[in-house]
Amino acid sequence: MESYFNELIMKKSGQERLKMGFPMFDMARRQVLASIKKDNPNADPGEIRREIFLRFYGQDFPPAEQERVLAQIRSARPTVTLR
């Protein structure tokens, strides 16, 4: 079944696969956001952005680089409303 599913997916164009991925990423982001708010209901938008970064991308960076990114997030003004 898995190989059949993979075959069906690979028959789609890159654009179609990308369009399928956007809602999946959006759902994952909403789940992470809900988890953050559940764990810390009083989190401010900056804290939420930092947690989102850590949960999605934290393991992709060595500690020093992660701290540099987190410092940028701390100093940045919010540009997107977090739902």
Biotite code that builds the C-alpha atoms (Angstrom):
import biotite.structure as struc

atoms = struc.array([
    struc.Atom([0.000, 0.000, 0.000], chain_id="A", res_id=1, res_name="MET", atom_name="CA", element="C"),
    struc.Atom([2.834, 2.357, 0.874], chain_id="A", res_id=2, res_name="GLU", atom_name="CA", element="C"),
    struc.Atom([4.576, 1.840, -2.468], chain_id="A", res_id=3, res_name="SER", atom_name="CA", element="C"),
    struc.Atom([1.265, 2.361, -4.297], chain_id="A", res_id=4, res_name="TYR", atom_name="CA", element="C"),
    struc.Atom([0.694, 5.616, -2.377], chain_id="A", res_id=5, res_name="PHE", atom_name="CA", element="C"),
    struc.Atom([4.243, 6.783, -3.167], chain_id="A", res_id=6, res_name="ASN", atom_name="CA", element="C"),
    struc.Atom([3.691, 5.951, -6.832], chain_id="A", res_id=7, res_name="GLU", atom_name="CA", element="C"),
    struc.Atom([0.492, 8.029, -6.885], chain_id="A", res_id=8, res_name="LEU", atom_name="CA", element="C"),
    struc.Atom([2.215, 10.959, -5.211], chain_id="A", res_id=9, res_name="ILE", atom_name="CA", element="C"),
    struc.Atom([5.179, 10.847, -7.592], chain_id="A", res_id=10, res_name="MET", atom_name="CA", element="C"),
    struc.Atom([2.819, 10.968, -10.580], chain_id="A", res_id=11, res_name="LYS", atom_name="CA", element="C"),
    struc.Atom([1.770, 14.441, -9.449], chain_id="A", res_id=12, res_name="LYS", atom_name="CA", element="C"),
    struc.Atom([3.688, 17.465, -10.639], chain_id="A", res_id=13, res_name="SER", atom_name="CA", element="C"),
    struc.Atom([6.046, 19.275, -8.294], chain_id="A", res_id=14, res_name="GLY", atom_name="CA", element="C"),
    struc.Atom([3.528, 22.102, -8.078], chain_id="A", res_id=15, res_name="GLN", atom_name="CA", element="C"),
    struc.Atom([0.740, 19.699, -7.081], chain_id="A", res_id=16, res_name="GLU", atom_name="CA", element="C"),
    struc.Atom([2.913, 18.097, -4.400], chain_id="A", res_id=17, res_name="ARG", atom_name="CA", element="C"),
    struc.Atom([3.890, 21.513, -3.080], chain_id="A", res_id=18, res_name="LEU", atom_name="CA", element="C"),
    struc.Atom([0.232, 22.555, -2.925], chain_id="A", res_id=19, res_name="LYS", atom_name="CA", element="C"),
    struc.Atom([-0.467, 19.392, -0.919], chain_id="A", res_id=20, res_name="MET", atom_name="CA", element="C"),
    struc.Atom([2.339, 20.244, 1.503], chain_id="A", res_id=21, res_name="GLY", atom_name="CA", element="C"),
    struc.Atom([1.149, 23.731, 2.429], chain_id="A", res_id=22, res_name="PHE", atom_name="CA", element="C"),
    struc.Atom([-1.995, 22.601, 4.273], chain_id="A", res_id=23, res_name="PRO", atom_name="CA", element="C"),
    struc.Atom([0.020, 19.864, 6.004], chain_id="A", res_id=24, res_name="MET", atom_name="CA", element="C"),
    struc.Atom([2.560, 22.402, 7.262], chain_id="A", res_id=25, res_name="PHE", atom_name="CA", element="C"),
    struc.Atom([-0.233, 24.768, 8.316], chain_id="A", res_id=26, res_name="ASP", atom_name="CA", element="C"),
    struc.Atom([-1.900, 21.987, 10.325], chain_id="A", res_id=27, res_name="MET", atom_name="CA", element="C"),
    struc.Atom([1.396, 21.065, 11.999], chain_id="A", res_id=28, res_name="ALA", atom_name="CA", element="C"),
    struc.Atom([1.976, 24.729, 12.871], chain_id="A", res_id=29, res_name="ARG", atom_name="CA", element="C"),
    struc.Atom([-1.511, 25.029, 14.375], chain_id="A", res_id=30, res_name="ARG", atom_name="CA", element="C"),
    struc.Atom([-0.897, 21.918, 16.472], chain_id="A", res_id=31, res_name="GLN", atom_name="CA", element="C"),
    struc.Atom([2.440, 23.252, 17.718], chain_id="A", res_id=32, res_name="VAL", atom_name="CA", element="C"),
    struc.Atom([0.860, 26.624, 18.496], chain_id="A", res_id=33, res_name="LEU", atom_name="CA", element="C"),
    struc.Atom([-1.960, 24.952, 20.453], chain_id="A", res_id=34, res_name="ALA", atom_name="CA", element="C"),
    struc.Atom([0.593, 22.919, 22.403], chain_id="A", res_id=35, res_name="SER", atom_name="CA", element="C"),
    struc.Atom([2.640, 26.022, 23.231], chain_id="A", res_id=36, res_name="ILE", atom_name="CA", element="C"),
    struc.Atom([-0.456, 27.905, 24.407], chain_id="A", res_id=37, res_name="LYS", atom_name="CA", element="C"),
    struc.Atom([-1.576, 24.900, 26.454], chain_id="A", res_id=38, res_name="LYS", atom_name="CA", element="C"),
    struc.Atom([1.811, 24.644, 28.165], chain_id="A", res_id=39, res_name="ASP", atom_name="CA", element="C"),
    struc.Atom([2.105, 28.410, 28.663], chain_id="A", res_id=40, res_name="ASN", atom_name="CA", element="C"),
    struc.Atom([-1.246, 30.209, 28.342], chain_id="A", res_id=41, res_name="PRO", atom_name="CA", element="C"),
    struc.Atom([0.362, 33.582, 29.133], chain_id="A", res_id=42, res_name="ASN", atom_name="CA", element="C"),
    struc.Atom([3.120, 33.329, 26.515], chain_id="A", res_id=43, res_name="ALA", atom_name="CA", element="C"),
    struc.Atom([3.703, 36.584, 24.697], chain_id="A", res_id=44, res_name="ASP", atom_name="CA", element="C"),
    struc.Atom([4.096, 36.613, 20.882], chain_id="A", res_id=45, res_name="PRO", atom_name="CA", element="C"),
    struc.Atom([7.903, 36.643, 21.148], chain_id="A", res_id=46, res_name="GLY", atom_name="CA", element="C"),
    struc.Atom([7.917, 33.562, 23.349], chain_id="A", res_id=47, res_name="GLU", atom_name="CA", element="C"),
    struc.Atom([5.564, 31.835, 20.936], chain_id="A", res_id=48, res_name="ILE", atom_name="CA", element="C"),
    struc.Atom([7.812, 32.644, 17.953], chain_id="A", res_id=49, res_name="ARG", atom_name="CA", element="C"),
    struc.Atom([10.853, 31.316, 19.816], chain_id="A", res_id=50, res_name="ARG", atom_name="CA", element="C"),
    struc.Atom([9.067, 28.082, 20.718], chain_id="A", res_id=51, res_name="GLU", atom_name="CA", element="C"),
    struc.Atom([7.838, 27.614, 17.138], chain_id="A", res_id=52, res_name="ILE", atom_name="CA", element="C"),
    struc.Atom([11.416, 28.048, 15.892], chain_id="A", res_id=53, res_name="PHE", atom_name="CA", element="C"),
    struc.Atom([12.794, 25.600, 18.446], chain_id="A", res_id=54, res_name="LEU", atom_name="CA", element="C"),
    struc.Atom([10.178, 22.944, 17.752], chain_id="A", res_id=55, res_name="ARG", atom_name="CA", element="C"),
    struc.Atom([10.411, 23.142, 13.967], chain_id="A", res_id=56, res_name="PHE", atom_name="CA", element="C"),
    struc.Atom([14.054, 24.042, 13.361], chain_id="A", res_id=57, res_name="TYR", atom_name="CA", element="C"),
    struc.Atom([15.955, 23.906, 16.658], chain_id="A", res_id=58, res_name="GLY", atom_name="CA", element="C"),
    struc.Atom([17.620, 20.563, 15.926], chain_id="A", res_id=59, res_name="GLN", atom_name="CA", element="C"),
    struc.Atom([18.845, 21.841, 12.548], chain_id="A", res_id=60, res_name="ASP", atom_name="CA", element="C"),
    struc.Atom([21.268, 24.337, 14.115], chain_id="A", res_id=61, res_name="PHE", atom_name="CA", element="C"),
    struc.Atom([24.314, 23.934, 16.317], chain_id="A", res_id=62, res_name="PRO", atom_name="CA", element="C"),
    struc.Atom([23.875, 25.602, 19.748], chain_id="A", res_id=63, res_name="PRO", atom_name="CA", element="C"),
    struc.Atom([25.795, 28.790, 18.887], chain_id="A", res_id=64, res_name="ALA", atom_name="CA", element="C"),
    struc.Atom([23.822, 29.347, 15.690], chain_id="A", res_id=65, res_name="GLU", atom_name="CA", element="C"),
    struc.Atom([20.575, 28.540, 17.485], chain_id="A", res_id=66, res_name="GLN", atom_name="CA", element="C"),
    struc.Atom([21.370, 31.244, 20.062], chain_id="A", res_id=67, res_name="GLU", atom_name="CA", element="C"),
    struc.Atom([22.095, 33.736, 17.272], chain_id="A", res_id=68, res_name="ARG", atom_name="CA", element="C"),
    struc.Atom([18.725, 33.003, 15.657], chain_id="A", res_id=69, res_name="VAL", atom_name="CA", element="C"),
    struc.Atom([16.929, 33.228, 19.016], chain_id="A", res_id=70, res_name="LEU", atom_name="CA", element="C"),
    struc.Atom([18.590, 36.604, 19.673], chain_id="A", res_id=71, res_name="ALA", atom_name="CA", element="C"),
    struc.Atom([17.286, 37.826, 16.305], chain_id="A", res_id=72, res_name="GLN", atom_name="CA", element="C"),
    struc.Atom([13.810, 36.576, 17.141], chain_id="A", res_id=73, res_name="ILE", atom_name="CA", element="C"),
    struc.Atom([13.945, 38.364, 20.526], chain_id="A", res_id=74, res_name="ARG", atom_name="CA", element="C"),
    struc.Atom([14.931, 41.659, 18.924], chain_id="A", res_id=75, res_name="SER", atom_name="CA", element="C"),
    struc.Atom([12.468, 41.449, 16.000], chain_id="A", res_id=76, res_name="ALA", atom_name="CA", element="C"),
    struc.Atom([9.144, 43.223, 15.949], chain_id="A", res_id=77, res_name="ARG", atom_name="CA", element="C"),
    struc.Atom([6.189, 40.941, 15.226], chain_id="A", res_id=78, res_name="PRO", atom_name="CA", element="C"),
    struc.Atom([5.160, 41.125, 11.581], chain_id="A", res_id=79, res_name="THR", atom_name="CA", element="C"),
    struc.Atom([2.664, 38.283, 11.556], chain_id="A", res_id=80, res_name="VAL", atom_name="CA", element="C"),
    struc.Atom([-0.317, 37.794, 13.818], chain_id="A", res_id=81, res_name="THR", atom_name="CA", element="C"),
    struc.Atom([-0.078, 34.503, 15.669], chain_id="A", res_id=82, res_name="LEU", atom_name="CA", element="C"),
    struc.Atom([-3.435, 32.745, 15.787], chain_id="A", res_id=83, res_name="ARG", atom_name="CA", element="C"),
])
